[in-house]
Amino acid sequence: MCQSEARRGPELRAAKWLHFPQLALRRRLGQLSCMSRPALKLRSWPLTVLYYLLPFGALRPLSRVGWRPVSRVALYKSVPTRLLSRAWGRLNQVELPHWLRGPVYSLYIWTFGVNMKEAAVEDLHHYRNLSEFFRRKLKPQARPVCGLHSVISPSDGKILNFGQVKNCEVEQVKGITYSLESFLGPRTSAGDLPFSPDTSCGSFKSQLVTREGNELYHCVIYLAPGDYHCFHSPTDWTVSHRRHFPGSLMSVNPGMARWIKELFCHNERVVLTGDWKHGFFSLTAVGATNVGSIRIYFDRDLHTNSPEYSKGSYNDFSFVTHANKEGIPMRKGEHLGEFNLGSTIVLIFEAPKDFDFKLKAGQKIRFGEALGSL
């Protein structure tokens, strides 16, 4: 061996020793790539969590050897929100000791800015558990129903978006849209539905807009945890059909709605469709994390957040029967249903072209206040 090679021997050995962890990591990543998708997801998930939590990009060097973290959206979607929501529901049903009710509810009131002066029962000790407190009723005079406008807000909340439906796309927040057909579900030839089967976007919208000169409008209302959790009929209309979509229970706060495309189409929701004096009208209650329970007062067959469901499935129920040819009549302001904690309500309806919303995006609104009129 020549003298130069002899001198380089320790350097080569040192370089090989330093290179060994990288080779081992590449080999390990290669083994991961051969795993089945569920196994790979299980192995990669903890490392991805650390990747996003650790400061200063501590795990960023792993990308040099071929590892890629799961995206934040995919990571969030892998959280068992349905299971967590059912567990939260069970916890909400636990009766609190009398001495503990005041401190627990007071903390909630302070955190979310609840106005207990509007509650029908202001005494905190009256509410046996968190579920009863969330679903508290209001004093009759707390929410006067506007009689001058044809459509009122069905609930307390924040206006995320409103306006005409264009190109069969509806905005969940500004700039982030979802498909009208994906949200309402595929059309069916059942005679009790207000639309008939077709495949094109234009035809789908035209089946909803049943009268010449009308347009399709939408309004999205986000209910925060501190809001009144019951929702009411936004106008005088007749409910003819219910479609229940089991699904995820991801958070629907405005920040998450900007982050996840078609969030409302992924989440569990209950779509009520029917007619009002100007044609098609629908109200959709969208579930969210810890809001797996959606209750419609006149629909005893509805059961949400079941432990098992088939992804992409839906359940239809018609309120039109031989005995009742029209459906369920609802008066403006009448009690319609309730959430646990908070969620989102989406109105999609047909109206003449001169329908005018009395709203501003981002404004707070209360049940009974005007959404718009002709």
Secondary structure, DSSP 8 states (H G I E B T S, - for coil): --HHHHHHHHHHHHHHHHHHHHHHHHHHHHHHHTS-HHHHHHHHHHHHHHHHHSGGGTTGGGGGGT-----HHHHHHTS-HHHHHHHHHHHHTS---HHHHHHHHHHHHHHHT--GGGBS---GGG--SHHHHHT--B-GGGS---SSSSEE-SSSEEEEEEEE-BTTEEEEETTEEEEHHHHH------TTSSS----SHHHHHHHH--STTEEEEEEEEE--TTS--EEE-SSSEEEEEEEEE--B----SHHHHHHSTTHHHHB-EEEEEEEETTEEEEEEEE--TT---EEETT-TT---S-S---TT--EEEE---SS-SS-EEE-TT-EEEEESS--EEEEEEEEETT-EE---TT-EE-TTSEEEE-
